Amino acid sequence: MTQIHRIAILIPLLVGACVVACTILVHALALSAAVKFVRHERQVGRAGTNFWSDLVIVTLAMSIAIAAHLIEIALWAVLFRICGEFPDLGTAYYHSAVNYTTLGYGDLIMTSAWKLLGPMEAADGMLMFGVSTAIIFAVIQRLIETRFVDLRS
């Protein structure tokens, strides 16, 4: 009986770890694109020139991060559908968004075989939001540095 219980825990952990790896890849690609965009804007001289151009740069960088989060939520939703937890993708996506944003209740809705995926998705979302926040702060910091360097010249 103990062996069956170990397998029952191991399978959701392995399946969840695969989706976490995919979300890390999606996030890395998206935030890399955001960083390249900001670097390009600095190279062409638009960054740090005025409030409105900086607002556009930050807004686009944030939009890239949000798009990545929405894709990552979709990856979890597809997993929930594959596991047979929800009847349609819309319900699975809503449930995934609730877990990913750490609003919660994943352990109450999921069957006992897959309920470990709920806290895994919550931890994944929390970490990804942290990474996005760090990147957005870095973008804002670079814009401020660019503006102050221009003022000193």
C-alpha positions as CSV (number, residue, x, y, z in Angstrom):
1,M,0.0,0.0,0.0
2,T,2.9,2.4,0.8
3,Q,4.4,1.8,-2.7
4,I,1.1,2.7,-4.4
5,H,0.9,5.9,-2.3
6,R,4.4,6.9,-3.3
7,I,3.5,6.4,-7.0
8,A,0.4,8.4,-6.5
9,I,2.4,11.3,-5.2
10,L,5.3,10.9,-7.6
11,I,3.3,11.0,-10.9
12,P,1.7,14.4,-10.2
13,L,5.0,15.8,-9.0
14,L,6.8,14.7,-12.2
15,V,3.9,15.8,-14.5
16,G,3.8,19.2,-12.6
17,A,7.6,19.6,-12.9
18,C,7.4,19.2,-16.6
19,V,4.8,22.0,-16.8
20,V,6.9,24.2,-14.5
21,A,9.9,23.6,-16.8
22,C,7.7,24.7,-19.8
23,T,6.6,27.8,-17.9
24,I,10.2,28.7,-17.1
25,L,11.1,28.4,-20.8
26,V,8.1,30.6,-21.9
27,H,8.9,33.2,-19.2
28,A,12.6,33.2,-20.1
29,L,11.8,33.8,-23.8
30,A,9.3,36.5,-23.1
31,L,11.4,38.4,-20.7
32,S,14.4,38.1,-22.9
33,A,12.3,39.7,-25.6
34,A,11.3,42.5,-23.2
35,V,15.0,43.1,-22.3
36,K,16.0,43.1,-26.0
37,F,13.2,45.6,-26.7
38,V,14.4,48.0,-24.0
39,R,18.0,47.7,-25.1
40,H,16.9,48.5,-28.6
41,E,15.0,51.6,-27.4
42,R,18.1,52.8,-25.5
43,Q,20.3,52.2,-28.6
44,V,18.0,54.2,-30.9
45,G,17.7,57.0,-28.3
46,R,14.1,56.8,-27.4
47,A,14.6,55.5,-23.8
48,G,14.9,58.2,-21.1
49,T,14.0,61.1,-23.4
50,N,10.6,61.9,-22.0
51,F,7.8,60.6,-19.9
52,W,5.6,59.4,-22.7
53,S,8.2,57.4,-24.5
54,D,9.2,55.8,-21.2
55,L,5.6,55.1,-20.4
56,V,5.3,53.3,-23.8
57,I,8.4,51.3,-23.2
58,V,7.4,50.2,-19.7
59,T,3.8,49.4,-20.9
60,L,5.1,47.2,-23.7
61,A,7.5,45.4,-21.4
62,M,4.7,44.8,-18.9
63,S,2.4,43.6,-21.8
64,I,5.1,41.0,-22.8
65,A,5.2,39.8,-19.2
66,I,1.4,39.6,-19.0
67,A,1.2,37.7,-22.3
68,A,3.8,35.2,-20.9
69,H,1.6,34.7,-17.8
70,L,-1.5,34.1,-19.9
71,I,0.3,31.5,-21.9
72,E,1.7,29.8,-18.8
73,I,-1.9,29.7,-17.3
74,A,-3.0,28.0,-20.6
75,L,-0.2,25.4,-20.3
76,W,-1.5,24.4,-16.8
77,A,-5.1,24.4,-18.2
78,V,-4.2,22.1,-21.0
79,L,-2.6,19.8,-18.4
80,F,-5.7,19.8,-16.3
81,R,-7.8,18.9,-19.4
82,I,-5.3,16.1,-20.3
83,C,-5.6,14.7,-16.7
84,G,-9.4,14.8,-17.2
85,E,-10.0,17.2,-14.3
86,F,-12.3,19.6,-16.2
87,P,-14.9,19.1,-18.9
88,D,-13.8,22.0,-21.1
89,L,-10.8,24.3,-21.7
90,G,-12.6,27.4,-20.4
91,T,-13.3,25.9,-17.0
92,A,-9.8,24.5,-16.9
93,Y,-8.3,28.0,-17.8
94,Y,-10.3,29.7,-15.1
95,H,-9.3,27.2,-12.5
96,S,-5.7,27.5,-13.7
97,A,-5.8,31.3,-13.4
98,V,-7.1,31.1,-9.9
99,N,-4.3,28.7,-8.9
100,Y,-1.6,30.5,-10.8
101,T,-2.4,33.9,-9.2
102,T,-2.5,32.1,-5.7
103,L,-6.1,33.1,-5.2
104,G,-6.5,29.4,-4.4
105,Y,-8.9,26.5,-3.9
106,G,-7.0,24.1,-6.2
107,D,-7.0,21.4,-3.6
108,L,-10.7,21.7,-3.1
109,I,-11.7,21.2,-6.8
110,M,-9.2,18.7,-8.1
111,T,-9.6,15.0,-7.6
112,S,-7.3,13.5,-4.9
113,A,-5.1,11.9,-7.6
114,W,-4.2,15.4,-9.1
115,K,-4.8,17.9,-6.3
116,L,-1.0,18.2,-5.7
117,L,-0.9,20.1,-9.0
118,G,-2.8,23.0,-7.4
119,P,-0.1,24.1,-4.9
120,M,2.6,23.4,-7.6
121,E,0.9,25.8,-10.0
122,A,0.5,28.4,-7.2
123,A,4.2,28.2,-6.4
124,D,5.1,28.4,-10.1
125,G,2.8,31.5,-10.6
126,M,4.2,33.2,-7.5
127,L,7.8,32.7,-8.7
128,M,7.0,33.8,-12.2
129,F,5.2,37.0,-11.0
130,G,8.3,37.7,-8.9
131,V,10.6,37.4,-11.9
132,S,8.3,39.6,-13.9
133,T,8.3,42.2,-11.1
134,A,12.1,42.1,-11.0
135,I,12.4,42.7,-14.8
136,I,9.9,45.5,-14.8
137,F,11.8,47.2,-11.9
138,A,15.0,46.7,-13.8
139,V,13.5,48.3,-16.9
140,I,12.3,51.3,-14.9
141,Q,15.7,51.6,-13.2
142,R,17.4,51.6,-16.6
143,L,15.1,54.3,-17.9
144,I,15.7,56.4,-14.9
145,E,19.5,55.9,-15.2
146,T,19.3,56.9,-18.9
147,R,17.4,60.0,-18.0
148,F,19.9,61.1,-15.3
149,V,22.9,60.3,-17.4
150,D,21.4,62.6,-20.1
151,L,20.8,65.3,-17.6
152,R,24.4,65.3,-16.4
153,S,25.8,65.6,-19.9
